[in-house]
Amino acid sequence: MFNSRRGALLAAVCLAGLGCAAPAFAETLAEAIALAYDSNPTLQAQRATQRALDEGYVQARTGYRPTLSASVQGSYSETRTPGGVPQSGGVRLFGPIEDNSGSATFNLTQPLFTGGRTAAAVSAAEADILTGRENLRRIESQVLANVITAYVDTRRDIEALRIRQENVRVLERQLEESKARFDVGEITRTDVAQSEARLAAAQFQFSQAQSQLAISRANYAAVVGQNPGDLAPEPSLAALMPTDVAQAFDAAENSSPQIRGAEYTQQASRARLAGARAERMPSLALRGTVGWRGQADPLETEDYARDVTGAAVLTVPLFTGGLTNSRVRAQIERNNVDRIGVETARRNVLQGLTQSWSQLIAARANIGSSDEQVRAARIAAEGTRQEQQVGLRTTLDVLNAEQELRSAELAQVSARRDEYVAATNVLALMGRLEAPNLTPTVTRYDPKTNFSKLRFTWGWVPWEEPIAIVDGVLTPKPVEKPMEAAPTAPK
């Protein structure tokens, strides 16, 4: 595994233009998202964590179910008494006295009423599962944001490398022209030196662009699982974007995994508070025992005695030294923390949305400015070159015009990348950055599928349902918050 990963990263460096040959293949953002959605290790680990969390529900439900245990015991004893053991008729028995016994016991316990303890544990487990699902959505959103960022970064750096390479070619031609004009006496040695200096700087910038592209390709390979090929332009996110920031706030209130997760965490702690209070309540259970006991050697089962016991056991807590009250007070404060955490999550999402939306507006404005800047710089560079031919401009003027044009082109590429990343961040905070929304053809991973399989598992008994109804009369149940259906991006 390490060797394959090392090979992938090496290929990323090679593909950056450092002299290694590799086949190129077309790739779209939708394909990259689909691949990461199915194979990203961070996402796979979180799904496994959620499946483990589902088992907490099964474990909590066992409080309604009967328990059966068996024990088998065999014993041997040897007794030696100095002077012998007196027997009837004045006879003394010398030597050891040996004895053995065997027993087998089966114990069955069926809870009838736990005072709400089990119901509280089940409700807390259900709320924990809902919290876990929101954490899974949050991790998925982070992974997809990383995929999109790596994708647009790679495309930006590919374009930046092309611009830097074109700059080197232009400056090489400029240097050749300067040398030719110097040879015929039209310009001085200073003009040639200026061209040489600009070319050396451009070559260094080209090397930097190669290095940055290799880094972006490595980041892409790490998050997607394969090296980038010939990346197609990223699709528009307009179908998923809100019309204004107020609509983004409303969508985040209903769909943000951070806010929803905090609300479910608060519901879980409220259920645990009910469980702490249930420790004051009585509990009722049926217990039955069947046992056999007799001599183990020689084994004569027909001589074994049998004991059968049945009992209804009512347990009423009377005094715990203040332990139960202390646990209740502690759980109240934990619930207060989680309740405050909902407002904290809401404010954090509000802050993040405000920042991302502001960055999006600024990036969109920058795109318009950079487009105009490129247009004007291209005209200026062409005009400066023509004016140089008739002696109206110097070599330095041409070099400066070329530098301004390349800077404008690089700013244009970065502005488009920044706008796309800002839009991605807005969608992530709104709770809309999900693979099916971005790639409708991908098969959604539904954590409810695994949970539904655990509803009736080994150990389930039909009478646990009425017991659960009675036990949970006073216990708050978790409420799953409805989530708006997000629009999907065009295919």
C-alpha positions as CSV (number, residue, x, y, z in Angstrom):
1,M,0.0,0.0,0.0
2,F,2.8,2.4,0.9
3,N,4.6,1.6,-2.3
4,S,1.5,2.2,-4.5
5,R,0.9,5.5,-2.7
6,R,4.5,6.6,-3.1
7,G,4.3,5.7,-6.8
8,A,1.1,7.8,-7.1
9,L,2.8,10.8,-5.6
10,L,5.9,10.3,-7.8
11,A,3.7,10.2,-10.8
12,A,2.1,13.5,-9.6
13,V,5.5,15.1,-9.6
14,C,6.3,13.7,-13.1
15,L,3.1,14.9,-14.5
16,A,3.9,18.4,-13.3
17,G,6.3,18.7,-16.2
18,L,9.5,17.6,-14.6
19,G,10.5,15.3,-17.4
20,C,8.6,12.1,-16.9
21,A,6.2,10.8,-19.5
22,A,2.7,9.5,-18.5
23,P,-0.5,8.9,-20.4
24,A,-3.1,11.7,-20.0
25,F,-6.8,10.9,-19.7
26,A,-9.9,13.1,-19.5
27,E,-11.5,13.6,-16.1
28,T,-14.4,15.7,-14.9
29,L,-15.1,17.1,-11.4
30,A,-18.1,14.8,-11.2
31,E,-15.9,11.8,-11.8
32,A,-13.4,13.0,-9.2
33,I,-16.2,13.5,-6.6
34,A,-17.7,10.0,-7.4
35,L,-14.3,8.3,-6.9
36,A,-13.6,10.1,-3.7
37,Y,-17.1,9.4,-2.4
38,D,-16.6,5.7,-2.9
39,S,-13.0,5.3,-1.8
40,N,-11.8,8.2,0.3
41,P,-10.4,6.7,3.6
42,T,-11.5,9.5,5.8
43,L,-15.1,9.1,4.6
44,Q,-14.9,5.3,4.8
45,A,-13.7,5.5,8.4
46,Q,-16.5,7.8,9.4
47,R,-19.0,5.4,7.9
48,A,-17.6,2.5,9.9
49,T,-17.8,4.7,13.0
50,Q,-21.4,5.4,12.3
51,R,-22.1,1.6,11.9
52,A,-20.5,1.0,15.2
53,L,-22.6,3.8,16.7
54,D,-25.7,2.0,15.4
55,E,-24.9,-0.9,17.7
56,G,-25.5,1.3,20.7
57,Y,-29.2,1.2,20.0
58,V,-29.2,-2.6,20.0
59,Q,-27.2,-2.6,23.2
60,A,-29.6,-0.2,24.9
61,R,-32.6,-2.3,23.8
62,T,-31.3,-5.4,25.6
63,G,-32.5,-3.8,28.8
64,Y,-36.0,-5.0,27.8
65,R,-35.0,-8.5,26.9
66,P,-34.6,-11.6,29.1
67,T,-31.2,-12.8,30.1
68,L,-30.3,-16.4,30.6
69,S,-27.2,-17.8,32.3
70,A,-26.0,-21.2,33.2
71,S,-23.4,-22.3,35.7
72,V,-21.9,-25.8,36.3
73,Q,-19.9,-26.6,39.4
74,G,-17.9,-29.7,40.5
75,S,-16.2,-30.0,43.8
76,Y,-14.0,-32.5,45.6
77,S,-13.0,-32.5,49.3
78,E,-10.6,-34.6,51.4
79,T,-10.6,-34.5,55.2
80,R,-7.8,-35.9,57.5
81,T,-8.3,-35.9,61.2
82,P,-5.4,-36.8,63.6
83,G,-6.3,-39.7,65.8
84,G,-9.1,-40.8,63.5
85,V,-12.8,-40.0,63.4
86,P,-14.9,-41.6,66.1
87,Q,-17.5,-44.0,64.7
88,S,-20.3,-45.9,66.4
89,G,-19.3,-48.9,68.6
90,G,-16.1,-47.1,69.7
91,V,-14.4,-47.6,66.4
92,R,-12.2,-44.9,65.0
93,L,-11.9,-44.3,61.3
94,F,-8.4,-43.5,60.2
95,G,-7.3,-42.2,56.8
96,P,-8.8,-39.4,54.6
97,I,-12.5,-38.9,54.2
98,E,-13.3,-38.0,50.6
99,D,-16.4,-36.4,49.2
100,N,-17.5,-34.8,45.8
101,S,-20.5,-33.1,44.5
102,G,-21.8,-31.5,41.3
103,S,-24.4,-29.0,40.4
104,A,-25.9,-27.2,37.4
105,T,-28.0,-24.1,37.5
106,F,-30.0,-22.0,35.0
107,N,-31.0,-18.4,35.8
108,L,-33.6,-16.5,33.8
109,T,-34.4,-12.8,34.4
110,Q,-37.0,-10.8,32.5
111,P,-37.4,-7.1,33.3
112,L,-40.9,-5.8,33.4
113,F,-40.4,-2.2,34.4
114,T,-37.1,-0.4,34.8
115,G,-38.5,2.9,35.9
116,G,-37.5,4.5,32.6
117,R,-33.8,3.6,32.8
118,T,-33.8,1.5,29.7
119,A,-36.1,3.9,27.8
120,A,-33.8,6.7,28.5
121,A,-30.8,4.7,27.4
122,V,-32.6,3.8,24.1
123,S,-33.6,7.5,23.5
124,A,-30.0,8.6,24.2
125,A,-28.7,6.0,21.7
126,E,-31.2,7.1,19.1
127,A,-30.1,10.7,19.5
128,D,-26.4,9.7,19.4
129,I,-27.1,8.0,16.1
130,L,-28.8,11.1,14.7
131,T,-25.8,13.1,15.8
132,G,-23.5,10.6,14.2
133,R,-25.3,10.9,10.9
134,E,-24.8,14.7,11.0
135,N,-21.1,14.2,11.7
136,L,-21.0,11.9,8.7
137,R,-22.6,14.6,6.6
138,R,-20.1,17.1,7.9
139,I,-17.1,14.9,7.1
140,E,-18.5,14.2,3.7
141,S,-18.9,17.9,3.1
142,Q,-15.3,18.4,4.2
143,V,-14.0,15.7,1.9
144,L,-15.9,17.0,-1.1
145,A,-14.7,20.5,-0.4
146,N,-11.1,19.2,-0.4
147,V,-11.8,17.4,-3.6
148,I,-13.2,20.5,-5.3
149,T,-10.3,22.6,-3.9
150,A,-7.7,20.2,-5.1
151,Y,-9.4,20.0,-8.5
152,V,-9.6,23.8,-9.1
153,D,-6.1,24.3,-7.6
154,T,-4.7,21.8,-10.1
155,R,-6.5,23.5,-13.0
156,R,-5.3,26.9,-11.8
157,D,-1.7,25.7,-11.5
158,I,-1.8,24.0,-14.9
159,E,-3.0,27.3,-16.4
160,A,-0.4,29.2,-14.4
161,L,2.3,26.9,-15.7
162,R,1.1,27.6,-19.3
163,I,1.3,31.3,-18.7
164,R,4.7,31.1,-17.2
165,Q,5.9,28.9,-20.1
166,E,4.5,31.3,-22.6
167,N,6.3,34.2,-20.7
168,V,9.6,32.4,-21.0
169,R,9.1,31.9,-24.8
170,V,8.2,35.5,-25.3
171,L,11.2,36.7,-23.3
172,E,13.5,34.3,-25.2
173,R,12.3,35.9,-28.5
174,Q,12.7,39.3,-27.0
175,L,16.3,38.5,-25.9
176,E,17.1,37.3,-29.4
177,E,15.7,40.4,-30.9
178,S,17.6,42.6,-28.4
179,K,20.8,40.8,-29.3
180,A,20.2,41.2,-33.0
181,R,19.4,44.9,-32.6
182,F,22.5,45.3,-30.4
183,D,24.7,43.7,-33.1
184,V,23.5,46.3,-35.6
185,G,23.9,49.2,-33.1
186,E,20.2,50.1,-32.6
187,I,20.2,49.5,-28.8
188,T,22.8,49.4,-26.1
189,R,24.2,46.6,-24.0
190,T,21.9,47.8,-21.2
191,D,18.9,46.8,-23.2
192,V,20.3,43.3,-23.7
193,A,21.1,43.0,-20.0
194,Q,17.5,44.0,-19.1
195,S,16.2,41.2,-21.4
196,E,18.5,38.7,-19.9
197,A,17.5,39.6,-16.3
198,R,13.8,39.3,-17.1
199,L,14.3,36.0,-18.8
200,A,16.2,34.6,-15.9
201,A,13.5,35.7,-13.5
202,A,10.8,34.2,-15.8
203,Q,12.7,30.9,-15.9
204,F,12.8,30.8,-12.1
205,Q,9.0,31.6,-11.9
206,F,8.4,28.8,-14.4
207,S,10.3,26.4,-12.1
208,Q,8.2,27.6,-9.1
209,A,5.0,27.0,-11.2
210,Q,6.2,23.5,-11.9
211,S,6.8,22.9,-8.2
212,Q,3.4,24.3,-7.2
213,L,1.6,22.2,-9.8
214,A,3.4,19.0,-8.4
215,I,2.1,19.9,-4.9
216,S,-1.4,20.4,-6.1
217,R,-1.4,17.1,-8.0
218,A,-0.1,15.3,-4.9
219,N,-3.0,16.9,-2.9
220,Y,-5.4,15.8,-5.6
221,A,-4.1,12.2,-5.5
222,A,-4.3,12.1,-1.7
223,V,-7.9,13.1,-1.5
224,V,-9.3,11.6,-4.8
225,G,-7.2,8.4,-4.9
226,Q,-5.7,8.8,-8.3
227,N,-3.5,11.3,-10.2
228,P,-5.3,14.0,-12.1
229,G,-5.5,13.6,-15.9
230,D,-6.6,16.2,-18.4
231,L,-9.0,18.0,-16.1
232,A,-12.2,19.4,-17.8
233,P,-13.5,22.8,-16.7
234,E,-15.5,22.6,-13.5
235,P,-19.3,22.8,-13.9
236,S,-21.4,25.8,-12.7
237,L,-22.7,25.7,-9.1
238,A,-25.5,28.2,-9.8
239,A,-28.3,25.7,-9.5
240,L,-27.3,25.0,-5.9
241,M,-26.5,28.5,-4.8
242,P,-29.0,30.7,-3.0
243,T,-30.1,34.0,-4.5
244,D,-29.0,36.0,-1.5
245,V,-27.3,35.6,1.9
246,A,-30.7,35.6,3.7
247,Q,-31.7,32.5,1.8
248,A,-28.4,30.9,2.7
249,F,-29.0,31.6,6.4
250,D,-32.5,30.0,6.2
251,A,-31.1,26.9,4.4
252,A,-28.3,26.5,7.0
253,E,-30.8,26.7,9.8
254,N,-32.6,23.6,8.5
255,S,-29.7,21.7,6.8
256,S,-26.4,22.6,8.3
257,P,-24.8,19.5,9.8
258,Q,-23.1,21.6,12.5
259,I,-26.4,23.0,13.8
260,R,-28.4,19.8,13.4
261,G,-25.7,17.8,15.1
262,A,-25.6,20.2,18.1
263,E,-29.4,19.9,18.4
264,Y,-29.3,16.1,18.4
265,T,-26.5,16.2,21.0
266,Q,-28.7,18.3,23.2
267,Q,-31.5,15.7,22.8
268,A,-29.2,13.0,23.8
269,S,-28.1,14.7,27.0
270,R,-31.8,15.4,27.8
271,A,-32.5,11.7,27.5
272,R,-29.5,11.0,29.8
273,L,-31.0,13.5,32.3
274,A,-34.2,11.5,32.2
275,G,-32.1,8.3,32.8
276,A,-30.4,9.9,35.9
277,R,-33.8,10.8,37.3
278,A,-35.1,7.3,36.6
279,E,-32.6,6.0,39.2
280,R,-35.1,7.2,41.8
281,M,-37.8,4.9,40.4
282,P,-38.6,1.3,41.4
283,S,-37.9,-1.6,39.1
284,L,-39.8,-4.8,38.6
285,A,-38.4,-8.1,37.2
286,L,-39.3,-11.8,37.0
287,R,-36.6,-14.3,38.0
288,G,-36.6,-18.0,37.6
289,T,-34.0,-20.6,38.6
290,V,-33.7,-24.3,37.9
291,G,-30.9,-26.3,39.4
292,W,-29.7,-29.8,39.9
293,R,-27.2,-31.0,42.6
294,G,-25.9,-34.4,43.6
295,Q,-22.8,-36.6,43.7
296,A,-20.4,-36.2,40.8
297,D,-18.5,-39.5,41.1
298,P,-20.0,-41.8,40.5
299,L,-22.5,-39.8,38.4
300,E,-26.0,-41.0,39.1
301,T,-28.3,-38.3,37.5
302,E,-31.5,-40.0,38.8
303,D,-30.4,-39.3,42.3
304,Y,-29.8,-35.6,41.7
305,A,-32.1,-33.2,43.6
306,R,-33.8,-30.5,41.6
307,D,-34.5,-27.0,42.8
308,V,-37.0,-24.7,41.0
309,T,-37.5,-21.1,42.1
310,G,-39.6,-18.4,40.6
311,A,-39.9,-14.8,42.0
312,A,-41.2,-11.4,41.2
313,V,-38.6,-8.9,42.5
314,L,-39.5,-5.3,43.1
315,T,-36.5,-3.1,43.8
316,V,-37.1,0.3,45.4
317,P,-34.2,2.7,46.0
318,L,-34.5,4.3,49.4
319,F,-31.2,5.9,50.2
320,T,-28.1,6.3,48.1
321,G,-26.2,8.8,50.2
322,G,-27.0,11.6,47.8
323,L,-25.4,9.8,44.8
324,T,-28.5,9.9,42.6
325,N,-29.2,13.6,43.3
326,S,-25.7,14.5,42.5
327,R,-25.8,12.6,39.2
328,V,-29.1,14.4,38.3
329,R,-27.6,17.8,39.0
330,A,-24.5,17.0,37.0
331,Q,-26.6,15.8,34.1
332,I,-28.7,19.0,34.2
333,E,-25.5,21.0,33.8
334,R,-24.3,18.8,30.9
335,N,-27.7,19.4,29.2
336,N,-27.2,23.1,29.8
337,V,-23.8,22.9,28.1
338,D,-25.3,21.1,25.1
339,R,-28.2,23.5,24.9
340,I,-25.8,26.4,24.8
341,G,-23.8,24.5,22.2
342,V,-26.7,24.7,19.8
343,E,-26.5,28.5,19.9
344,T,-22.7,28.4,19.6
345,A,-23.0,26.2,16.5
346,R,-25.6,28.5,15.0
347,R,-23.4,31.6,15.6
348,N,-20.4,29.8,14.1
349,V,-22.3,28.8,11.0
350,L,-23.7,32.4,10.7
351,Q,-20.1,33.8,11.0
352,G,-18.8,31.3,8.5
353,L,-21.6,32.0,6.0
354,T,-21.0,35.7,6.3
355,Q,-17.3,35.4,5.7
356,S,-17.7,33.0,2.8
357,W,-20.5,35.0,1.2
358,S,-18.4,38.2,1.4
359,Q,-15.4,36.3,-0.1
360,L,-17.8,35.1,-2.9
361,I,-19.0,38.6,-3.7
362,A,-15.4,39.9,-3.7
363,A,-14.2,37.1,-5.9
364,R,-17.0,37.7,-8.4
365,A,-16.1,41.4,-8.5
366,N,-12.4,40.4,-8.9
367,I,-13.3,38.3,-11.9
368,G,-14.8,41.2,-13.7
369,S,-11.9,43.4,-12.9
370,S,-9.3,40.8,-13.9
371,D,-11.1,40.2,-17.2
372,E,-10.9,43.9,-18.0
373,Q,-7.3,44.1,-16.8
374,V,-6.3,41.2,-19.1
375,R,-8.0,42.8,-22.1
376,A,-6.4,46.1,-21.5
377,A,-3.0,44.6,-20.7
378,R,-3.0,42.6,-23.9
379,I,-3.8,45.6,-26.0
380,A,-1.1,47.6,-24.1
381,A,1.5,44.9,-24.6
382,E,0.8,44.6,-28.3
383,G,0.9,48.3,-28.8
384,T,4.1,48.7,-26.9
385,R,5.8,46.0,-29.1
386,Q,4.7,47.8,-32.2
387,E,5.7,51.2,-30.9
388,Q,9.2,49.8,-30.1
389,Q,9.6,48.8,-33.8
390,V,9.3,52.5,-34.8
391,G,11.5,53.7,-31.9
392,L,8.8,55.1,-29.7
393,R,9.3,52.6,-26.9
394,T,12.3,51.2,-25.2
395,T,13.1,47.6,-24.4
396,L,12.3,48.1,-20.8
397,D,8.8,49.4,-21.8
398,V,8.2,46.2,-23.7
399,L,9.4,44.0,-20.8
400,N,7.2,45.9,-18.3
401,A,4.2,45.5,-20.6
402,E,4.7,41.8,-20.9
403,Q,5.1,41.5,-17.2
404,E,1.9,43.4,-16.6
405,L,0.1,41.1,-19.0
406,R,1.3,37.9,-17.4
407,S,0.4,39.3,-13.9
408,A,-3.1,40.1,-15.2
409,E,-3.5,36.6,-16.7
410,L,-2.4,35.0,-13.4
411,A,-4.8,37.2,-11.4
412,Q,-7.6,36.2,-13.7
413,V,-6.9,32.5,-13.2
414,S,-6.7,32.9,-9.4
415,A,-9.9,35.0,-9.3
416,R,-11.9,32.2,-11.0
417,R,-10.5,29.7,-8.6
418,D,-11.3,31.8,-5.6
419,E,-14.8,32.3,-6.7
420,Y,-15.4,28.6,-7.1
421,V,-13.9,27.8,-3.7
422,A,-15.9,30.5,-2.0
423,A,-19.1,29.1,-3.5
424,T,-18.1,25.6,-2.4
425,N,-17.7,26.9,1.2
426,V,-21.1,28.6,1.1
427,L,-22.7,25.3,0.0
428,A,-20.8,23.4,2.7
429,L,-22.1,25.7,5.5
430,M,-25.6,25.5,4.1
431,G,-25.5,21.7,4.2
432,R,-25.9,21.3,0.4
433,L,-22.4,20.1,-0.4
434,E,-23.3,16.4,-0.8
435,A,-22.2,14.0,-3.6
436,P,-25.7,13.3,-4.9
437,N,-26.3,17.1,-5.2
438,L,-23.1,17.5,-7.2
439,T,-23.2,14.2,-9.1
440,P,-26.8,13.0,-9.4
441,T,-25.6,9.6,-10.9
442,V,-23.7,8.6,-7.8
443,T,-25.2,6.1,-5.5
444,R,-25.9,7.7,-2.1
445,Y,-24.6,6.0,1.0
446,D,-27.6,5.9,3.3
447,P,-26.7,5.2,7.0
448,K,-30.3,4.4,7.7
449,T,-29.9,1.2,5.7
450,N,-27.6,-0.4,8.3
451,F,-29.7,0.9,11.2
452,S,-32.8,-0.7,9.8
453,K,-31.1,-4.1,9.7
454,L,-30.5,-3.8,13.5
455,R,-34.1,-3.2,14.4
456,F,-34.9,-6.9,14.7
457,T,-31.7,-8.8,15.4
458,W,-30.7,-11.9,17.3
459,G,-32.1,-11.6,20.8
460,W,-35.3,-9.8,19.9
461,V,-38.4,-11.0,21.7
462,P,-42.0,-10.0,20.8
463,W,-42.9,-8.9,24.3
464,E,-40.2,-6.3,24.5
465,E,-42.4,-3.9,22.5
466,P,-45.2,-3.5,25.2
467,I,-42.5,-3.4,27.9
468,A,-40.8,-0.5,26.0
469,I,-44.1,1.4,25.7
470,V,-44.8,1.2,29.4
471,D,-41.2,2.0,30.4
472,G,-41.0,5.0,28.1
473,V,-44.1,6.8,29.1
474,L,-42.3,9.6,30.9
475,T,-39.1,9.6,28.8
476,P,-38.5,12.2,26.1
477,K,-38.0,10.8,22.6
478,P,-35.6,12.2,20.1
479,V,-37.2,14.1,17.2
480,E,-35.5,14.0,13.8
481,K,-35.6,17.4,12.3
482,P,-36.9,17.5,8.7
483,M,-34.4,18.8,6.1
484,E,-35.2,20.6,2.9
485,A,-34.6,18.9,-0.4
486,A,-31.7,20.6,-2.0
487,P,-31.6,21.2,-5.8
488,T,-29.1,19.2,-7.8
489,A,-26.4,20.5,-10.1
490,P,-27.0,19.8,-13.8
491,K,-25.3,16.7,-15.2
